[in-house]
Amino acid sequence: MENQTYPILINLLAALVGAAGQYLYKAGSQRLKEVPLYLNWQIITGAALFTLVMGLFIWAFKLGGKISVTYPMYATTFIWGCILGILIDKEAWNIGQLVGLTLVIVGISTIAYYSNNVLN
């Protein structure tokens, strides 16, 4: 079995890039009444970032990434999105979000830890 370290790291980077793209979609959507879609740099940049995310997925798979191991790492996009909302938009957060994000981290960490162990 191929080592999953680099594919995991690539998908973690993809999650950060994806969260930035989602944030740009949100920011751009708030300007759609003022700026047409084709001139909205935030939405265009968000789409470019999601294209980059797909390229990162392909790179991770080319390096031998297993979809059952690497793709769950992309779930960290929930964490990055929450952090962006709280830090940049000053969105309120609550204990439910904290518990949910903790569960995401525990799940991702468990998958990564056991990525080279196979149950058959």
PyMOL commands that place a pseudoatom at each C-alpha (Angstrom):
pseudoatom trace, name=CA, resn=MET, resi=1, chain=A, elem=C, hetatm=0, pos=[0.000, 0.000, 0.000]
pseudoatom trace, name=CA, resn=GLU, resi=2, chain=A, elem=C, hetatm=0, pos=[1.269, 3.452, -0.870]
pseudoatom trace, name=CA, resn=ASN, resi=3, chain=A, elem=C, hetatm=0, pos=[1.945, 5.978, 1.849]
pseudoatom trace, name=CA, resn=GLN, resi=4, chain=A, elem=C, hetatm=0, pos=[-0.965, 8.404, 2.242]
pseudoatom trace, name=CA, resn=THR, resi=5, chain=A, elem=C, hetatm=0, pos=[0.943, 11.277, 3.875]
pseudoatom trace, name=CA, resn=TYR, resi=6, chain=A, elem=C, hetatm=0, pos=[1.393, 13.491, 0.798]
pseudoatom trace, name=CA, resn=PRO, resi=7, chain=A, elem=C, hetatm=0, pos=[-2.101, 12.878, -0.574]
pseudoatom trace, name=CA, resn=ILE, resi=8, chain=A, elem=C, hetatm=0, pos=[-3.535, 13.731, 2.871]
pseudoatom trace, name=CA, resn=LEU, resi=9, chain=A, elem=C, hetatm=0, pos=[-1.503, 16.948, 3.046]
pseudoatom trace, name=CA, resn=ILE, resi=10, chain=A, elem=C, hetatm=0, pos=[-2.579, 17.904, -0.468]
pseudoatom trace, name=CA, resn=ASN, resi=11, chain=A, elem=C, hetatm=0, pos=[-6.244, 17.429, 0.423]
pseudoatom trace, name=CA, resn=LEU, resi=12, chain=A, elem=C, hetatm=0, pos=[-5.783, 19.499, 3.580]
pseudoatom trace, name=CA, resn=LEU, resi=13, chain=A, elem=C, hetatm=0, pos=[-4.394, 22.281, 1.366]
pseudoatom trace, name=CA, resn=ALA, resi=14, chain=A, elem=C, hetatm=0, pos=[-7.357, 21.786, -0.981]
pseudoatom trace, name=CA, resn=ALA, resi=15, chain=A, elem=C, hetatm=0, pos=[-9.693, 22.282, 1.978]
pseudoatom trace, name=CA, resn=LEU, resi=16, chain=A, elem=C, hetatm=0, pos=[-8.075, 25.593, 2.874]
pseudoatom trace, name=CA, resn=VAL, resi=17, chain=A, elem=C, hetatm=0, pos=[-8.229, 26.762, -0.738]
pseudoatom trace, name=CA, resn=GLY, resi=18, chain=A, elem=C, hetatm=0, pos=[-11.848, 25.564, -0.990]
pseudoatom trace, name=CA, resn=ALA, resi=19, chain=A, elem=C, hetatm=0, pos=[-12.866, 27.464, 2.138]
pseudoatom trace, name=CA, resn=ALA, resi=20, chain=A, elem=C, hetatm=0, pos=[-11.304, 30.616, 0.710]
pseudoatom trace, name=CA, resn=GLY, resi=21, chain=A, elem=C, hetatm=0, pos=[-13.308, 30.048, -2.482]
pseudoatom trace, name=CA, resn=GLN, resi=22, chain=A, elem=C, hetatm=0, pos=[-16.517, 29.620, -0.505]
pseudoatom trace, name=CA, resn=TYR, resi=23, chain=A, elem=C, hetatm=0, pos=[-15.821, 32.822, 1.387]
pseudoatom trace, name=CA, resn=LEU, resi=24, chain=A, elem=C, hetatm=0, pos=[-15.286, 34.668, -1.901]
pseudoatom trace, name=CA, resn=TYR, resi=25, chain=A, elem=C, hetatm=0, pos=[-18.586, 33.260, -3.231]
pseudoatom trace, name=CA, resn=LYS, resi=26, chain=A, elem=C, hetatm=0, pos=[-20.325, 34.642, -0.155]
pseudoatom trace, name=CA, resn=ALA, resi=27, chain=A, elem=C, hetatm=0, pos=[-18.675, 38.046, -0.466]
pseudoatom trace, name=CA, resn=GLY, resi=28, chain=A, elem=C, hetatm=0, pos=[-19.339, 38.198, -4.195]
pseudoatom trace, name=CA, resn=SER, resi=29, chain=A, elem=C, hetatm=0, pos=[-22.973, 37.190, -3.827]
pseudoatom trace, name=CA, resn=GLN, resi=30, chain=A, elem=C, hetatm=0, pos=[-23.557, 40.217, -1.617]
pseudoatom trace, name=CA, resn=ARG, resi=31, chain=A, elem=C, hetatm=0, pos=[-22.480, 42.475, -4.495]
pseudoatom trace, name=CA, resn=LEU, resi=32, chain=A, elem=C, hetatm=0, pos=[-24.568, 40.904, -7.277]
pseudoatom trace, name=CA, resn=LYS, resi=33, chain=A, elem=C, hetatm=0, pos=[-27.128, 43.739, -7.284]
pseudoatom trace, name=CA, resn=GLU, resi=34, chain=A, elem=C, hetatm=0, pos=[-24.311, 46.223, -7.910]
pseudoatom trace, name=CA, resn=VAL, resi=35, chain=A, elem=C, hetatm=0, pos=[-21.901, 44.224, -10.070]
pseudoatom trace, name=CA, resn=PRO, resi=36, chain=A, elem=C, hetatm=0, pos=[-22.898, 41.752, -12.793]
pseudoatom trace, name=CA, resn=LEU, resi=37, chain=A, elem=C, hetatm=0, pos=[-21.707, 38.177, -12.355]
pseudoatom trace, name=CA, resn=TYR, resi=38, chain=A, elem=C, hetatm=0, pos=[-19.183, 38.357, -15.189]
pseudoatom trace, name=CA, resn=LEU, resi=39, chain=A, elem=C, hetatm=0, pos=[-17.496, 41.401, -13.584]
pseudoatom trace, name=CA, resn=ASN, resi=40, chain=A, elem=C, hetatm=0, pos=[-17.628, 40.127, -10.008]
pseudoatom trace, name=CA, resn=TRP, resi=41, chain=A, elem=C, hetatm=0, pos=[-13.979, 39.453, -9.176]
pseudoatom trace, name=CA, resn=GLN, resi=42, chain=A, elem=C, hetatm=0, pos=[-14.850, 37.639, -5.957]
pseudoatom trace, name=CA, resn=ILE, resi=43, chain=A, elem=C, hetatm=0, pos=[-17.067, 35.058, -7.645]
pseudoatom trace, name=CA, resn=ILE, resi=44, chain=A, elem=C, hetatm=0, pos=[-14.630, 34.645, -10.546]
pseudoatom trace, name=CA, resn=THR, resi=45, chain=A, elem=C, hetatm=0, pos=[-11.725, 34.170, -8.124]
pseudoatom trace, name=CA, resn=GLY, resi=46, chain=A, elem=C, hetatm=0, pos=[-13.826, 31.750, -6.049]
pseudoatom trace, name=CA, resn=ALA, resi=47, chain=A, elem=C, hetatm=0, pos=[-14.493, 29.675, -9.173]
pseudoatom trace, name=CA, resn=ALA, resi=48, chain=A, elem=C, hetatm=0, pos=[-10.776, 29.710, -10.024]
pseudoatom trace, name=CA, resn=LEU, resi=49, chain=A, elem=C, hetatm=0, pos=[-9.958, 28.506, -6.515]
pseudoatom trace, name=CA, resn=PHE, resi=50, chain=A, elem=C, hetatm=0, pos=[-12.433, 25.625, -6.858]
pseudoatom trace, name=CA, resn=THR, resi=51, chain=A, elem=C, hetatm=0, pos=[-10.757, 24.714, -10.149]
pseudoatom trace, name=CA, resn=LEU, resi=52, chain=A, elem=C, hetatm=0, pos=[-7.461, 24.642, -8.257]
pseudoatom trace, name=CA, resn=VAL, resi=53, chain=A, elem=C, hetatm=0, pos=[-9.097, 22.382, -5.644]
pseudoatom trace, name=CA, resn=MET, resi=54, chain=A, elem=C, hetatm=0, pos=[-10.012, 19.881, -8.372]
pseudoatom trace, name=CA, resn=GLY, resi=55, chain=A, elem=C, hetatm=0, pos=[-6.405, 19.977, -9.611]
pseudoatom trace, name=CA, resn=LEU, resi=56, chain=A, elem=C, hetatm=0, pos=[-5.166, 19.276, -6.094]
pseudoatom trace, name=CA, resn=PHE, resi=57, chain=A, elem=C, hetatm=0, pos=[-7.536, 16.294, -5.847]
pseudoatom trace, name=CA, resn=ILE, resi=58, chain=A, elem=C, hetatm=0, pos=[-6.150, 14.907, -9.102]
pseudoatom trace, name=CA, resn=TRP, resi=59, chain=A, elem=C, hetatm=0, pos=[-2.568, 15.402, -7.886]
pseudoatom trace, name=CA, resn=ALA, resi=60, chain=A, elem=C, hetatm=0, pos=[-3.340, 13.576, -4.632]
pseudoatom trace, name=CA, resn=PHE, resi=61, chain=A, elem=C, hetatm=0, pos=[-4.881, 10.654, -6.538]
pseudoatom trace, name=CA, resn=LYS, resi=62, chain=A, elem=C, hetatm=0, pos=[-1.923, 10.562, -8.933]
pseudoatom trace, name=CA, resn=LEU, resi=63, chain=A, elem=C, hetatm=0, pos=[0.366, 10.149, -5.905]
pseudoatom trace, name=CA, resn=GLY, resi=64, chain=A, elem=C, hetatm=0, pos=[-1.619, 7.085, -4.860]
pseudoatom trace, name=CA, resn=GLY, resi=65, chain=A, elem=C, hetatm=0, pos=[-4.155, 8.725, -2.599]
pseudoatom trace, name=CA, resn=LYS, resi=66, chain=A, elem=C, hetatm=0, pos=[-7.037, 6.485, -1.649]
pseudoatom trace, name=CA, resn=ILE, resi=67, chain=A, elem=C, hetatm=0, pos=[-10.375, 8.265, -1.914]
pseudoatom trace, name=CA, resn=SER, resi=68, chain=A, elem=C, hetatm=0, pos=[-11.516, 6.704, 1.367]
pseudoatom trace, name=CA, resn=VAL, resi=69, chain=A, elem=C, hetatm=0, pos=[-8.544, 8.297, 3.131]
pseudoatom trace, name=CA, resn=THR, resi=70, chain=A, elem=C, hetatm=0, pos=[-7.819, 11.539, 1.293]
pseudoatom trace, name=CA, resn=TYR, resi=71, chain=A, elem=C, hetatm=0, pos=[-11.278, 12.871, 0.548]
pseudoatom trace, name=CA, resn=PRO, resi=72, chain=A, elem=C, hetatm=0, pos=[-12.403, 12.918, 4.191]
pseudoatom trace, name=CA, resn=MET, resi=73, chain=A, elem=C, hetatm=0, pos=[-9.470, 15.282, 4.825]
pseudoatom trace, name=CA, resn=TYR, resi=74, chain=A, elem=C, hetatm=0, pos=[-11.332, 17.786, 2.665]
pseudoatom trace, name=CA, resn=ALA, resi=75, chain=A, elem=C, hetatm=0, pos=[-13.907, 17.904, 5.482]
pseudoatom trace, name=CA, resn=THR, resi=76, chain=A, elem=C, hetatm=0, pos=[-11.557, 20.345, 7.194]
pseudoatom trace, name=CA, resn=THR, resi=77, chain=A, elem=C, hetatm=0, pos=[-13.112, 22.896, 4.857]
pseudoatom trace, name=CA, resn=PHE, resi=78, chain=A, elem=C, hetatm=0, pos=[-15.916, 23.065, 7.471]
pseudoatom trace, name=CA, resn=ILE, resi=79, chain=A, elem=C, hetatm=0, pos=[-13.344, 24.108, 10.052]
pseudoatom trace, name=CA, resn=TRP, resi=80, chain=A, elem=C, hetatm=0, pos=[-11.718, 26.715, 7.808]
pseudoatom trace, name=CA, resn=GLY, resi=81, chain=A, elem=C, hetatm=0, pos=[-15.090, 28.088, 6.740]
pseudoatom trace, name=CA, resn=CYS, resi=82, chain=A, elem=C, hetatm=0, pos=[-16.179, 28.488, 10.343]
pseudoatom trace, name=CA, resn=ILE, resi=83, chain=A, elem=C, hetatm=0, pos=[-12.917, 30.200, 11.248]
pseudoatom trace, name=CA, resn=LEU, resi=84, chain=A, elem=C, hetatm=0, pos=[-13.210, 32.578, 8.272]
pseudoatom trace, name=CA, resn=GLY, resi=85, chain=A, elem=C, hetatm=0, pos=[-16.775, 33.476, 9.229]
pseudoatom trace, name=CA, resn=ILE, resi=86, chain=A, elem=C, hetatm=0, pos=[-15.852, 34.136, 12.840]
pseudoatom trace, name=CA, resn=LEU, resi=87, chain=A, elem=C, hetatm=0, pos=[-12.619, 36.034, 12.196]
pseudoatom trace, name=CA, resn=ILE, resi=88, chain=A, elem=C, hetatm=0, pos=[-13.450, 38.005, 9.052]
pseudoatom trace, name=CA, resn=ASP, resi=89, chain=A, elem=C, hetatm=0, pos=[-17.227, 38.461, 9.210]
pseudoatom trace, name=CA, resn=LYS, resi=90, chain=A, elem=C, hetatm=0, pos=[-17.368, 38.495, 13.006]
pseudoatom trace, name=CA, resn=GLU, resi=91, chain=A, elem=C, hetatm=0, pos=[-20.105, 35.833, 12.950]
pseudoatom trace, name=CA, resn=ALA, resi=92, chain=A, elem=C, hetatm=0, pos=[-21.263, 34.595, 16.324]
pseudoatom trace, name=CA, resn=TRP, resi=93, chain=A, elem=C, hetatm=0, pos=[-20.344, 31.058, 17.303]
pseudoatom trace, name=CA, resn=ASN, resi=94, chain=A, elem=C, hetatm=0, pos=[-21.774, 28.680, 19.852]
pseudoatom trace, name=CA, resn=ILE, resi=95, chain=A, elem=C, hetatm=0, pos=[-21.021, 25.502, 21.755]
pseudoatom trace, name=CA, resn=GLY, resi=96, chain=A, elem=C, hetatm=0, pos=[-22.804, 23.385, 19.133]
pseudoatom trace, name=CA, resn=GLN, resi=97, chain=A, elem=C, hetatm=0, pos=[-20.363, 24.562, 16.470]
pseudoatom trace, name=CA, resn=LEU, resi=98, chain=A, elem=C, hetatm=0, pos=[-17.434, 23.882, 18.772]
pseudoatom trace, name=CA, resn=VAL, resi=99, chain=A, elem=C, hetatm=0, pos=[-18.658, 20.347, 19.508]
pseudoatom trace, name=CA, resn=GLY, resi=100, chain=A, elem=C, hetatm=0, pos=[-19.361, 19.699, 15.822]
pseudoatom trace, name=CA, resn=LEU, resi=101, chain=A, elem=C, hetatm=0, pos=[-15.957, 20.942, 14.711]
pseudoatom trace, name=CA, resn=THR, resi=102, chain=A, elem=C, hetatm=0, pos=[-14.303, 18.863, 17.428]
pseudoatom trace, name=CA, resn=LEU, resi=103, chain=A, elem=C, hetatm=0, pos=[-16.089, 15.770, 16.103]
pseudoatom trace, name=CA, resn=VAL, resi=104, chain=A, elem=C, hetatm=0, pos=[-14.905, 16.590, 12.575]
pseudoatom trace, name=CA, resn=ILE, resi=105, chain=A, elem=C, hetatm=0, pos=[-11.321, 16.859, 13.848]
pseudoatom trace, name=CA, resn=VAL, resi=106, chain=A, elem=C, hetatm=0, pos=[-11.596, 13.583, 15.764]
pseudoatom trace, name=CA, resn=GLY, resi=107, chain=A, elem=C, hetatm=0, pos=[-13.039, 11.811, 12.719]
pseudoatom trace, name=CA, resn=ILE, resi=108, chain=A, elem=C, hetatm=0, pos=[-10.418, 13.160, 10.327]
pseudoatom trace, name=CA, resn=SER, resi=109, chain=A, elem=C, hetatm=0, pos=[-7.606, 12.376, 12.755]
pseudoatom trace, name=CA, resn=THR, resi=110, chain=A, elem=C, hetatm=0, pos=[-8.877, 8.815, 13.202]
pseudoatom trace, name=CA, resn=ILE, resi=111, chain=A, elem=C, hetatm=0, pos=[-8.996, 8.246, 9.439]
pseudoatom trace, name=CA, resn=ALA, resi=112, chain=A, elem=C, hetatm=0, pos=[-5.498, 9.689, 8.966]
pseudoatom trace, name=CA, resn=TYR, resi=113, chain=A, elem=C, hetatm=0, pos=[-4.040, 7.681, 11.867]
pseudoatom trace, name=CA, resn=TYR, resi=114, chain=A, elem=C, hetatm=0, pos=[-5.364, 4.381, 10.542]
pseudoatom trace, name=CA, resn=SER, resi=115, chain=A, elem=C, hetatm=0, pos=[-4.796, 5.199, 6.850]
pseudoatom trace, name=CA, resn=ASN, resi=116, chain=A, elem=C, hetatm=0, pos=[-2.102, 2.570, 6.408]
pseudoatom trace, name=CA, resn=ASN, resi=117, chain=A, elem=C, hetatm=0, pos=[-3.930, -0.178, 8.303]
pseudoatom trace, name=CA, resn=VAL, resi=118, chain=A, elem=C, hetatm=0, pos=[-6.216, -2.363, 6.242]
pseudoatom trace, name=CA, resn=LEU, resi=119, chain=A, elem=C, hetatm=0, pos=[-9.135, -4.391, 7.580]
pseudoatom trace, name=CA, resn=ASN, resi=120, chain=A, elem=C, hetatm=0, pos=[-10.003, -7.388, 5.444]
for i in range(1, 120): cmd.bond("trace and resi %d" % i, "trace and resi %d" % (i + 1))
show_as sticks, trace
zoom trace
